[in-house]
Amino acid sequence: MTDPWYVLSAVLVSAAVTWTLRAAPFAMLAPLRHSALLAYIGDRMPVGVMVILATYTLRDTDPVVLTSAGPAALALAITIGLHLWRGSMTLSIFAGTAAYVLVTSVIAA
């Protein structure tokens, strides 16, 4: 049978490591709250994420084939248009995705 002190020490070490790992981000965040770099990254990150998602989505699109490029171009236009008009990333991404799925489903049917 395992020694109770061994089990207790393992539990205490595990609890200390878990607590430290969960508290560390909050401790490191306090000095960064007023950082100009963090504010800059926060402003630019949404656009960068959208560019990466669009590039990843369009990587397999064949620009010559209309059944491949058509739905992608329409969804991209809807996404960009809604984002410029409303400024809501959530709305534009969901609407562009819905348009792409709808058009590709209609073409495939």
Backbone as CSV, one residue per row, in Angstrom:
resi,resn,N_x,N_y,N_z,CA_x,CA_y,CA_z,C_x,C_y,C_z
1,MET,0.849,-1.181,0.000,0.000,0.000,0.000,0.893,1.242,0.000
2,THR,0.433,2.284,-0.636,1.205,3.514,-0.746,1.157,4.295,0.563
3,ASP,2.291,4.909,0.878,2.404,5.700,2.099,1.487,6.921,2.012
4,PRO,0.665,7.194,3.049,-0.247,8.346,3.005,0.494,9.677,2.874
5,TRP,1.686,9.788,3.456,2.434,11.041,3.336,2.893,11.284,1.894
6,TYR,3.207,10.206,1.199,3.595,10.308,-0.205,2.425,10.809,-1.050
7,VAL,1.249,10.254,-0.812,0.050,10.671,-1.545,-0.287,12.128,-1.220
8,LEU,-0.224,12.491,0.066,-0.522,13.866,0.471,0.456,14.851,-0.157
9,SER,1.731,14.498,-0.173,2.720,15.408,-0.769,2.500,15.523,-2.274
10,ALA,2.121,14.448,-2.944,1.844,14.503,-4.381,0.644,15.390,-4.675
11,VAL,-0.392,15.271,-3.851,-1.582,16.098,-4.026,-1.251,17.569,-3.784
12,LEU,-0.466,17.860,-2.740,-0.097,19.243,-2.447,0.777,19.847,-3.543
13,VAL,1.721,19.088,-4.056,2.565,19.587,-5.153,1.716,19.830,-6.404
14,SER,0.821,18.906,-6.714,-0.055,19.071,-7.871,-0.953,20.290,-7.713
15,ALA,-1.492,20.492,-6.523,-2.345,21.652,-6.268,-1.555,22.951,-6.386
16,ALA,-0.321,22.971,-5.874,0.508,24.175,-5.954,0.852,24.513,-7.399
17,VAL,1.206,23.497,-8.187,1.529,23.735,-9.596,0.294,24.221,-10.352
18,THR,-0.844,23.585,-10.121,-2.084,23.995,-10.786,-2.453,25.427,-10.420
19,TRP,-2.403,25.771,-9.165,-2.741,27.121,-8.715,-1.786,28.150,-9.331
20,THR,-0.504,27.833,-9.350,0.485,28.755,-9.917,0.253,28.959,-11.409
21,LEU,-0.012,27.880,-12.131,-0.236,28.004,-13.568,-1.514,28.768,-13.889
22,ARG,-2.504,28.677,-13.042,-3.750,29.423,-13.283,-3.638,30.878,-12.859
23,ALA,-2.799,31.179,-11.870,-2.653,32.554,-11.398,-1.624,33.340,-12.201
24,ALA,-0.678,32.646,-12.835,0.406,33.327,-13.550,-0.081,34.272,-14.648
25,PRO,-1.057,33.901,-15.497,-1.492,34.854,-16.531,-2.064,36.150,-15.951
26,PHE,-2.772,36.056,-14.844,-3.329,37.264,-14.237,-2.228,38.140,-13.649
27,ALA,-1.212,37.522,-13.088,-0.092,38.278,-12.536,0.711,38.958,-13.640
28,MET,0.846,38.290,-14.771,1.599,38.883,-15.883,0.776,39.915,-16.639
29,LEU,-0.543,39.855,-16.559,-1.404,40.775,-17.293,-1.400,42.174,-16.689
30,ALA,-1.249,42.290,-15.387,-1.314,43.594,-14.719,-0.323,44.609,-15.291
31,PRO,0.954,44.285,-15.469,1.868,45.276,-16.039,1.611,45.565,-17.525
32,LEU,0.943,44.655,-18.218,0.716,44.836,-19.655,-0.540,45.632,-19.985
33,ARG,-1.360,45.924,-18.998,-2.627,46.617,-19.265,-2.443,47.973,-19.937
34,HIS,-1.398,48.673,-19.615,-1.183,50.020,-20.156,-0.089,50.022,-21.224
35,SER,0.193,48.874,-21.805,1.241,48.753,-22.815,0.735,49.255,-24.162
36,ALA,1.519,50.097,-24.814,1.162,50.595,-26.146,1.218,49.470,-27.173
37,LEU,2.163,48.544,-27.010,2.274,47.418,-27.931,1.042,46.532,-27.869
38,LEU,0.552,46.262,-26.676,-0.624,45.424,-26.526,-1.862,46.098,-27.128
39,ALA,-1.986,47.403,-26.973,-3.101,48.129,-27.579,-3.022,48.061,-29.106
40,TYR,-1.816,48.205,-29.639,-1.613,48.129,-31.092,-1.987,46.744,-31.612
41,ILE,-1.527,45.706,-30.920,-1.840,44.335,-31.333,-3.345,44.081,-31.238
42,GLY,-3.979,44.598,-30.208,-5.421,44.432,-30.048,-6.211,45.099,-31.158
43,ASP,-5.708,46.212,-31.685,-6.380,46.887,-32.793,-6.200,46.142,-34.107
44,ARG,-5.026,45.571,-34.320,-4.703,44.957,-35.605,-5.043,43.468,-35.677
45,MET,-5.207,42.823,-34.573,-5.410,41.372,-34.556,-6.672,40.917,-35.309
46,PRO,-7.830,41.541,-35.137,-9.017,41.046,-35.850,-8.849,41.038,-37.365
47,VAL,-8.248,42.070,-37.926,-8.048,42.113,-39.375,-7.058,41.032,-39.792
48,GLY,-6.010,40.846,-39.025,-5.030,39.806,-39.340,-5.640,38.419,-39.303
49,VAL,-6.500,38.179,-38.321,-7.158,36.873,-38.225,-8.070,36.660,-39.427
50,MET,-8.796,37.696,-39.842,-9.674,37.560,-41.008,-8.873,37.287,-42.280
51,VAL,-7.722,37.938,-42.439,-6.880,37.702,-43.617,-6.367,36.265,-43.627
52,ILE,-5.940,35.779,-42.477,-5.452,34.402,-42.394,-6.581,33.411,-42.696
53,LEU,-7.772,33.641,-42.148,-8.904,32.756,-42.420,-9.293,32.777,-43.889
54,ALA,-9.312,33.951,-44.499,-9.668,34.045,-45.920,-8.628,33.338,-46.786
55,THR,-7.369,33.526,-46.476,-6.311,32.871,-47.236,-6.394,31.356,-47.092
56,TYR,-6.620,30.895,-45.891,-6.734,29.456,-45.647,-7.951,28.882,-46.378
57,THR,-9.048,29.613,-46.387,-10.265,29.133,-47.028,-10.114,29.081,-48.547
58,LEU,-9.444,30.078,-49.110,-9.348,30.170,-50.569,-8.147,29.424,-51.155
59,ARG,-7.358,28.751,-50.354,-6.134,28.123,-50.847,-6.383,27.017,-51.864
60,ASP,-7.494,26.309,-51.773,-7.792,25.212,-52.696,-8.753,25.617,-53.807
61,THR,-9.066,26.894,-53.903,-10.009,27.363,-54.905,-9.306,27.484,-56.254
62,ASP,-9.879,26.863,-57.262,-9.343,26.964,-58.617,-10.008,28.167,-59.295
63,PRO,-9.251,29.219,-59.610,-9.858,30.435,-60.155,-10.430,30.255,-61.561
64,VAL,-10.092,29.183,-62.249,-10.578,28.967,-63.613,-11.948,28.301,-63.613
65,VAL,-12.199,27.445,-62.636,-13.447,26.692,-62.578,-14.500,27.523,-61.856
66,LEU,-15.605,27.812,-62.561,-16.651,28.677,-62.002,-17.317,28.048,-60.786
67,THR,-17.496,26.727,-60.767,-18.153,26.094,-59.615,-17.269,26.131,-58.380
68,SER,-15.986,26.393,-58.551,-15.079,26.515,-57.414,-14.903,27.976,-57.020
69,ALA,-14.668,28.818,-58.009,-14.385,30.227,-57.735,-15.648,31.047,-57.494
70,GLY,-16.753,30.662,-58.098,-17.997,31.433,-57.965,-18.491,31.551,-56.539
71,PRO,-18.721,30.420,-55.857,-19.183,30.508,-54.463,-18.179,31.210,-53.552
72,ALA,-16.900,30.957,-53.783,-15.879,31.594,-52.952,-15.862,33.104,-53.174
73,ALA,-15.962,33.541,-54.430,-15.971,34.974,-54.733,-17.219,35.644,-54.158
74,LEU,-18.368,34.990,-54.284,-19.603,35.559,-53.743,-19.532,35.660,-52.217
75,ALA,-19.067,34.602,-51.566,-18.956,34.622,-50.102,-17.949,35.670,-49.647
76,LEU,-16.856,35.800,-50.370,-15.855,36.806,-50.034,-16.418,38.217,-50.203
77,ALA,-17.157,38.431,-51.280,-17.765,39.751,-51.503,-18.791,40.073,-50.423
78,ILE,-19.596,39.095,-50.041,-20.594,39.313,-48.980,-19.897,39.604,-47.657
79,THR,-18.857,38.849,-47.354,-18.132,39.051,-46.099,-17.498,40.436,-46.044
80,ILE,-16.816,40.820,-47.108,-16.165,42.139,-47.140,-17.203,43.252,-47.120
81,GLY,-18.255,43.099,-47.923,-19.298,44.129,-47.971,-19.989,44.329,-46.631
82,LEU,-20.377,43.236,-45.987,-21.036,43.358,-44.683,-20.095,43.926,-43.631
83,HIS,-18.827,43.538,-43.716,-17.886,44.057,-42.722,-17.661,45.558,-42.911
84,LEU,-17.584,46.001,-44.150,-17.422,47.444,-44.397,-18.695,48.213,-44.046
85,TRP,-19.846,47.609,-44.301,-21.112,48.300,-44.052,-21.465,48.337,-42.571
86,ARG,-21.411,47.192,-41.902,-21.854,47.115,-40.511,-20.712,47.156,-39.497
87,GLY,-19.515,46.749,-39.910,-18.383,46.748,-38.989,-18.419,45.621,-37.972
88,SER,-19.255,44.636,-38.210,-19.379,43.507,-37.280,-18.693,42.288,-37.883
89,MET,-17.609,41.877,-37.238,-16.875,40.720,-37.732,-17.722,39.455,-37.635
90,THR,-18.451,39.321,-36.562,-19.272,38.126,-36.365,-20.330,38.005,-37.452
91,LEU,-21.039,39.091,-37.703,-22.075,39.080,-38.742,-21.481,38.774,-40.105
92,SER,-20.385,39.419,-40.446,-19.811,39.227,-41.774,-19.286,37.811,-41.971
93,ILE,-18.638,37.248,-40.963,-18.117,35.884,-41.096,-19.254,34.873,-41.199
94,PHE,-20.266,35.009,-40.345,-21.389,34.063,-40.403,-22.165,34.187,-41.705
95,ALA,-22.401,35.402,-42.171,-23.150,35.588,-43.415,-22.355,35.072,-44.610
96,GLY,-21.060,35.340,-44.652,-20.232,34.831,-45.740,-20.169,33.314,-45.739
97,THR,-20.062,32.723,-44.568,-20.039,31.263,-44.461,-21.372,30.671,-44.908
98,ALA,-22.461,31.279,-44.458,-23.794,30.794,-44.848,-23.989,30.905,-46.355
99,ALA,-23.560,32.010,-46.942,-23.688,32.176,-48.394,-22.870,31.125,-49.131
100,TYR,-21.653,30.869,-48.683,-20.802,29.868,-49.328,-21.421,28.476,-49.245
101,VAL,-21.892,28.105,-48.063,-22.495,26.786,-47.882,-23.769,26.658,-48.724
102,LEU,-24.575,27.698,-48.732,-25.818,27.668,-49.506,-25.543,27.528,-50.992
103,VAL,-24.631,28.334,-51.525,-24.343,28.290,-52.956,-23.699,26.968,-53.349
104,THR,-22.749,26.492,-52.558,-22.121,25.205,-52.898,-23.112,24.045,-52.775
105,SER,-24.060,24.153,-51.844,-25.088,23.103,-51.722,-26.013,23.117,-52.919
106,VAL,-26.364,24.308,-53.411,-27.232,24.416,-54.571,-26.518,23.901,-55.816
107,ILE,-25.242,24.231,-55.957,-24.473,23.776,-57.124,-24.306,22.257,-57.092
108,ALA,-24.050,21.714,-55.900,-23.824,20.267,-55.783,-25.105,19.474,-55.982
109,ALA,-26.252,20.093,-55.747,-27.529,19.362,-55.830,-27.996,19.167,-57.258
